[in-house]
Amino acid sequence: MTAAVSVRDLRKVYKTVTAVDGISFDIEKGSITALLGGNGAGKTTTISMLLGALKPTSGSINILGHDMLGNRYPALQKMNFSSPYVDLPWKLTVRQNLRVYGKLYTVPDLEKAIVTLSDELDMGEFLDRPVGKLSAGQKTRVSLSKALINRPEVLLLDEPTASLDPDTADRIRGYMDEFRKRHGTTIVLASHNMKEVERLCDNVLMMRKGKIVDTGTPKDLIRRYGRQDLEEVFLDIARGTGQSQDISAQGIPAQNGTHTAEEAAE
């Protein structure tokens, strides 16, 4: 396996609160990996550290062969991030926003790239409209287009289909999967939509109280927990009520519904 993202013993402490508690994982190049957990599980903090926007208390992050703590800028040029909860400049039009971000990433043939994304994400009718005049679903598509403007090698997505109607959300999921296959992009996806995760993701990292408590493909997790779908598995793990029916790959029995790499190493 060739890892695009490699994390070791990552930890973030805010005074007396441990938001991320010594997690380790690898994400294979060209894969889609879900980072799942309830509110307060540590997902957003982990993504912020992967982006270099938040300094870890300890541990290491390597992305595309670059140490994100010592020399993150070469990796950042090949990365991008999308969240419908992060606002773009409202007074600028969609096209103007994409120009700004495209120039930051020195995107070649930028105007053509903007038109291509506009066509692919069906933004033509509001491409020259101020972002502040858009609906929530339109803003979600614009946020995604901003994240794709530089054809990133590593793409971090936070709730990429939030506020979208079912038809548009389905189209966006298909588009993301096709984009990943076409460009070999590695995607890290944080989502509360378990059907979305089941459809798109090769692997799942389940977080609870700052730790990675279980991993596997969606189908493997559903089978191991004896559930009908990933949402039921999510509830088991988030509430600490379920138990995996298998032992971990390292031969360590699941405890309280979870088994972790940290436990296996002890």
Secondary structure, DSSP 8 states (H G I E B T S, - for coil): --EEEEEEEEEEEETTEEEEEEEEEEEETT-EEEEE--TTSSHHHHHHHHHTSS--SEEEEEETTEETTT--HHHHTTEEEE-TTS---TTSBHHHHHHHHHHHTT-TTHHHHHHHHHHHTT-GGGTTSBGGGS-HHHHHHHHHHHHHTT--SEEEEESTTTT--HHHHHHHHHHHHHHHHHHT-EEEEE-S-HHHHHHH-SEEEEEETTEEEEEE-HHHHHHHTT-SSHHHHHHHHHHT----SSB-TTS-B-BTTB--HHHHH-
